[in-house]
Amino acid sequence: MRRPNPFIGMALVAACWAPGLSPAADPLPQVTHTDIERAARLKPLITERDLERARRQARTPSAAELARVPVPAMPALDRLPQPVSPGTLDLEAIAKGYEAHADRMMAIESARTRAPSLLVFVSFSLPPATLRRLVEQAERASATLVLRGLTQASLKQTVLQVRKLIGTRQVAFQIDPQAFERFGIVHTPTFVLVRPGAQARPCNEAQCLPAGSFVCASGDVSLDYALEFMERSAPAFGKEAREFLRKLKG
């Protein structure tokens, strides 16, 4: 019969100790009667008086005490502060004012559709020199500059940037993200010449113009170059393009 190797058992025992320690070097501490008595003296003694004091400080309220607690009532809505109003609202006058405003907007839209429109789609990411040139040319040609949306999602920041760009020039400027979708604008600047009488129609979730009612040109070019390109590439819009070129060149 083969005798077991005694070194295997020694290796297993050594593996049960932390590195650098051995049973001979670090014997287990012995607990004496003195240690037990010291621990008993340090142990806090809780008396019945302590228990009774804790019961009084954190006792459960009785049913009678809970019944005496007032239940919060609903607020009196008729006693809430009312907004200051100079008087009763005249709904008829408001309706008439809205109708007059709507009539004016319809008249403006009707006048616009009776004449060709020139839209210049721009972005504040364009070079400042390009923006300044387009603003100056749009003023002379009676074109409208169109932005997709707000700058930094702030109307105030957008207005300040537009004012800084336009200055005292008399040029139309509008924010119209749907116009970008309507004409399929991908790059700026893009120039769009709309035929007179073109009417937008419902198209999916937006308003679209019928085919053949507008022509586009895209690229970092001047407005007169874009109009001349439209005149050459789309002869059907030659008359409208020459009309805006005449305004632009004075």
Beta strands, then each sheet from edge to edge (+ up, - down):
strand 1: 117-121
strand 2: 144-147
strand 3: 172-175
strand 4: 190-194
strand 5: 201-203
strand 6: 206-208
strand 7: 214-218
sheet 1: 3+ 2+ 1+ 4- 7+
sheet 2: 5+ 6-
end
